[in-house]
Amino acid sequence: MEKITITREEFRQRITQNPRGFAMVRAMKEAPEKFSGNPIMLLMEELTQTITLKEVEEELFGPEDEPHDDRRI
């Protein structure tokens, strides 16, 4: 596998703060008519996506207040 380098800030900008979202969130935003236009459903998907991406961020970078320790995965 190819190694990549990304900072926490780059991760946040490109992944956790992506206004288009990912997977179901993106599909629901781009074609709301296919998902019955239910705003509660979209809200639930966005919340689930946010929680998941924050967990991934912490898994990759450690807790935000933790000093950088040059982790290797």
LOGU-287279 format. One record per residue (C-alpha): residue in three letters; x negated, y, z. Coordinates in nm, 3 decimals. Layout:
N
<resn: ALA, u: X, v: Y, w: Z>
...
//
This chain:
73
<resn: MET, u: 0.000, v: 0.000, w: 0.000>
<resn: GLU, u: -0.119, v: 0.350, w: -0.080>
<resn: LYS, u: -0.193, v: 0.573, w: 0.218>
<resn: ILE, u: -0.029, v: 0.916, w: 0.233>
<resn: THR, u: -0.081, v: 1.213, w: 0.461>
<resn: ILE, u: 0.204, v: 1.437, w: 0.566>
<resn: THR, u: 0.229, v: 1.680, w: 0.855>
<resn: ARG, u: 0.524, v: 1.693, w: 1.093>
<resn: GLU, u: 0.619, v: 2.031, w: 0.944>
<resn: GLU, u: 0.613, v: 1.892, w: 0.587>
<resn: PHE, u: 0.822, v: 1.596, w: 0.703>
<resn: ARG, u: 1.081, v: 1.827, w: 0.856>
<resn: GLN, u: 1.100, v: 2.048, w: 0.550>
<resn: ARG, u: 1.118, v: 1.769, w: 0.295>
<resn: ILE, u: 1.312, v: 1.505, w: 0.490>
<resn: THR, u: 1.498, v: 1.610, w: 0.803>
<resn: GLN, u: 1.592, v: 1.955, w: 0.673>
<resn: ASN, u: 1.685, v: 1.848, w: 0.319>
<resn: PRO, u: 2.014, v: 2.031, w: 0.255>
<resn: ARG, u: 2.120, v: 1.773, w: -0.006>
<resn: GLY, u: 2.085, v: 1.489, w: 0.244>
<resn: PHE, u: 2.021, v: 1.127, w: 0.154>
<resn: ALA, u: 2.224, v: 0.819, w: 0.061>
<resn: MET, u: 2.592, v: 0.854, w: 0.158>
<resn: VAL, u: 2.555, v: 1.217, w: 0.265>
<resn: ARG, u: 2.419, v: 1.316, w: -0.076>
<resn: ALA, u: 2.684, v: 1.113, w: -0.258>
<resn: MET, u: 2.961, v: 1.266, w: -0.048>
<resn: LYS, u: 2.834, v: 1.619, w: -0.112>
<resn: GLU, u: 2.784, v: 1.568, w: -0.486>
<resn: ALA, u: 3.112, v: 1.384, w: -0.552>
<resn: PRO, u: 3.357, v: 1.460, w: -0.268>
<resn: GLU, u: 3.652, v: 1.347, w: -0.481>
<resn: LYS, u: 3.521, v: 0.990, w: -0.466>
<resn: PHE, u: 3.527, v: 0.993, w: -0.085>
<resn: SER, u: 3.879, v: 1.123, w: -0.026>
<resn: GLY, u: 3.738, v: 1.466, w: 0.062>
<resn: ASN, u: 3.748, v: 1.380, w: 0.432>
<resn: PRO, u: 3.529, v: 1.640, w: 0.611>
<resn: ILE, u: 3.520, v: 1.430, w: 0.931>
<resn: MET, u: 3.366, v: 1.140, w: 0.737>
<resn: LEU, u: 3.097, v: 1.371, w: 0.597>
<resn: LEU, u: 3.029, v: 1.514, w: 0.941>
<resn: MET, u: 2.987, v: 1.163, w: 1.086>
<resn: GLU, u: 2.751, v: 1.063, w: 0.805>
<resn: GLU, u: 2.546, v: 1.381, w: 0.850>
<resn: LEU, u: 2.522, v: 1.323, w: 1.225>
<resn: THR, u: 2.412, v: 0.961, w: 1.175>
<resn: GLN, u: 2.155, v: 1.069, w: 0.915>
<resn: THR, u: 2.019, v: 1.343, w: 1.144>
<resn: ILE, u: 1.979, v: 1.104, w: 1.437>
<resn: THR, u: 1.810, v: 0.842, w: 1.218>
<resn: LEU, u: 1.566, v: 1.089, w: 1.062>
<resn: LYS, u: 1.477, v: 1.239, w: 1.401>
<resn: GLU, u: 1.402, v: 0.887, w: 1.528>
<resn: VAL, u: 1.184, v: 0.819, w: 1.224>
<resn: GLU, u: 1.004, v: 1.151, w: 1.280>
<resn: GLU, u: 0.932, v: 1.061, w: 1.643>
<resn: GLU, u: 0.819, v: 0.711, w: 1.544>
<resn: LEU, u: 0.574, v: 0.853, w: 1.289>
<resn: PHE, u: 0.449, v: 1.157, w: 1.482>
<resn: GLY, u: 0.525, v: 1.078, w: 1.846>
<resn: PRO, u: 0.717, v: 1.309, w: 2.079>
<resn: GLU, u: 0.702, v: 1.672, w: 1.969>
<resn: ASP, u: 0.536, v: 1.789, w: 2.290>
<resn: GLU, u: 0.273, v: 1.513, w: 2.272>
<resn: PRO, u: -0.071, v: 1.635, w: 2.160>
<resn: HIS, u: -0.184, v: 1.517, w: 1.818>
<resn: ASP, u: -0.383, v: 1.194, w: 1.849>
<resn: ASP, u: -0.451, v: 1.118, w: 1.482>
<resn: ARG, u: -0.216, v: 0.816, w: 1.477>
<resn: ARG, u: -0.268, v: 0.550, w: 1.220>
<resn: ILE, u: 0.017, v: 0.329, w: 1.107>
//
